[in-house]
């Protein structure tokens, strides 16, 4: 058996580069995938400050390294540091997966298809009006994915210029929170880091969830804690609210396939999450 055209020998390595990184459940996911696939592999979450990203990426060229996942704040910063980008990563303008091939580093984005798979798991409508909160790499993946499925996407961010730049690149409309036609919104996606470091933080402080239709879905890409303030308040408002665990599992499965060529069922990843979360 070979991985990426290389014979399997010794222990393969893969990483998560993020800042912070200690909260990540990705190591549990990929260790379960290595075990299921019968491969000797190690996966480590590494805190990489922004200034250290170029050197950290260079270390991925080692012969026993399959690649890495990227999270905040590296998804956009990595673009000019890689040898090539997939069509999706180029179009989105963000990378969450780096694949090592023969000394070259290829940027891929598995967030977008992972996000769409998670929405399907949640029973989201096929299309409608969606609001994406945030304007970083995760938001870019969400907007690109939703636009590809025909959604009318509105982007709300505390820095209007970043929301405008995102929608210029990917389509949609940048709006202030008070300009959004909330009564028409079918889907609200938190693609910001609000709620990750501070559990009482929310991207929609003081928001009246009664402004949304009763059928609306609130999806928070944050997965730890499992129930963020955004999700609590949405559920109190009678809405369906889902965290980012399903998206994490789906994007991890796609990254593992990209690194190894081995298709591990998503149930393996979900079971690992249930045990680790």
N, C-alpha and C positions, 0 to 999 in steps of 0.2 A: 504493500500500500504506500502511496505517496501523498504528500500534502503540497499543493502548489508546485507540483513537479519535482519535489525534493523527497528523497527517501526518509521514512520515519526512523529516527534513531535518537535515543536519549529523551530529554524532556523538552517539549515545546513551551514557549512562553508568550503570554499576551498581557496587556496592561489596560488600566483605565488611567488617563491623565485628566486631572481636574483640580480645582482649588475652590472649596474644600473637597476632599475625597473620602474622608473617614466614614461618611454616612452611606456610602454606596453599597448596594446589594449585588452589583455586577459580579464580584468574585464568586459568590455562591452560585449564581446562574451558570457561569462558564465552567466552574469546577464540576458541576453536575453534568454539563454537556460533554466535557472531556471524558468523564467516567462512563456515560451512556455510550459514547462513540468508541470506547476501548482505547483511548489515546492517553499517553502520558503527557499531561499538560499542567501548567501553573498559570494562574491569573492573579494579578496583584493590582490593587487600587493605590495609586501613587499621587500624593499631593505635588502638583507642579505649578509654582507661581508663573505668572505671565512671562517674566523675564527669562525663565528657565526653559520655556517651551522649545525653542530651536534646538538646544542641546539634547533635550529629552527625545525629540523626534529623531534626531540622528542616531540615537541608541537603538532605534527600532530596526536599523539595517543589519544588526547582528544575525548570523546564520540561523540561530535557533529561535528567533522571534517571528511570530506570525503577524503581529500588528498590535493595534491599540484602539480602544474607544476613547473619544474625546467628549468632555462635558464642559460646563461653565468653568472658565471663561474662554475656552480655546476653539470653539467650533468655527468661528470666522477667522480668528488670528492664524490658524494653521494653513489656510488656503495658499498663500504665496510660498510656504515652506515645503510643499510637497512636489513630487516630480510630475504627477498628472492627477486629473480629477475625472470621475465618472460624469456622464451627461447630467445626471440628477444633481450631484454635488455642485457642478458648475452652475446649473440653472438656479438652484436654491441659494447658493452663496454661503454654504455652511457644510462642514464635514463632521460627522460623529464617529466615523470608522476609518482607520488607516490600515491599509493592507500592504504587507511586505511581500514583494515579488522580485526575487533575483537581485536584491540590493536597491530596488526602486520602491518608493513609497507612493501608494495610490490612495487618493481621498474618495470616500464613498459616503453616501447619506442613507442610512437605514432607518432614521427617525421618521421620515415621511411615510413609507409603506407600513412601518410599525404602528404609526399613529392611526392610519386608516384601518388597519386590522383591529386595533383596540376600539375604535368607534363602532365597527361592525359587531364586535363582542358585546358592546353596550346597547346595541339596538338603535343606534342613532339613525335619524332620517337620511335618505339618500342625498338630499341637497336642501338648500334654504338659505337663510341669512345667518351667518356665523360671526361672532366677535372673538378676535384673538387678542389676548392681553399680553403685551410684551413686544419686543422688537429685536431680540437677539437671535442666536442660531436656531434654537428650538422653535421660536415663533416663525422664522423663515421657512422651516420645514413644514409647520402646520399650515401656513398660508399657501405654500406651493401645493401641498397635498389637497387641501380643500378646493383651491381653484381648479386643479386638474379634474375634480369630480363635479364641477359646475356650481360650486357654492358662491354666493354673494358674500364676500369677506370684508369685514370692517376691522381695522387694527387700532387699538387704543394703547397708548404708551405714555408714561409720565414725561418722556422727552419727545415732543411732537415731531421734531426733525428726524429722529430715527424711524418713527412710524411712517413718515412721508417717504423716506429713502427706501424702506422695505416695499411699500406699495408701488413706488416707481419701478422697482426692479421686478416685482412679481405680480402686479395687478392688485385689484381691491381698492379700498378707500381708507385713508387715514382719517380718523375722526376723534374729536374730544369726547370724553365719556357722556357729557350732557347732550351731545348731538346724535347719539346712537338711537335709532328707532327701536327701543327695547321690546316693544309690544310685538314686533315682527321677528324677533330673534329665536332661532331654533336651537342654537348651540353656542355656549360660551366656553372658551378654552383658555385656561391660564397657562401660558408658555413662558412666564416670567419666573424669577426665583423667589417671589413673594410666598412666604410660608415655609420655606426650606430651612433657613437659619433661625427664624423666630416664629414659633408656632402661632403667636397671636397676630402675626402680620397677614394682611389680605390685600390682593390687588384691587379690591372693590370696597374700600372702607365706607361704611354708612349706606351701602346700597340696599334698596328695597327690592328683594327678589320677587315681590308680587308684580313688579313691572314686566316680568317675563311671562310668556304664555305657560300654562300649566304643563304642557308637553315638552318644554325645553329641557335640554340636557346640559349640565355643567360638568366639564371635564378638566381636572387639574393634573397637569403633567408631573407635579410634585408627588412623590410616592412615600416619602418618609418625612414627617409622620403620615400614617395612612389616612387620617382624617384631619385635614387642614381647617383653618377657620373658614375659608371659602366654602369648603364642602359642608361643614356644619351649618353654616348660615343658609346655604342653598337647600339643604334637607329640611331645615326648620320652615323654609318657605314652601315646602311641599314638592320640591323638584327632585328629579333623579340626578344624582351627583356621583361621579366616579373618579377615583384617583389614578395615578399613572402606572400602576403595577402591570396592567395588561400591555400597555405600550412598551414598558421596559422589557417584558418577556419577548414580545414580537420583534423588537429591534435587535435584541441580543441574539435571537435565533438567526436572523438574517446576517448579522455580523459573523457569527460562527460559521455559517455556510460560506461566506466570502473568504474567510481565513483558511478553512480546511477542506471545503468541498463536500463536507458531511452534513446531511440533513437530519438534524435531531428534532423530534416532535416538540411542538410548543408546550405540550403538557409537561415535559421534563423541566422546562424553565419555570412554568407556573408552580409546579410542585416544589421546586427549590425555593421559590419566593415565599410560599406558604410556610415553609420550614424556617426560613431565615428572617422573615419580616416580623 
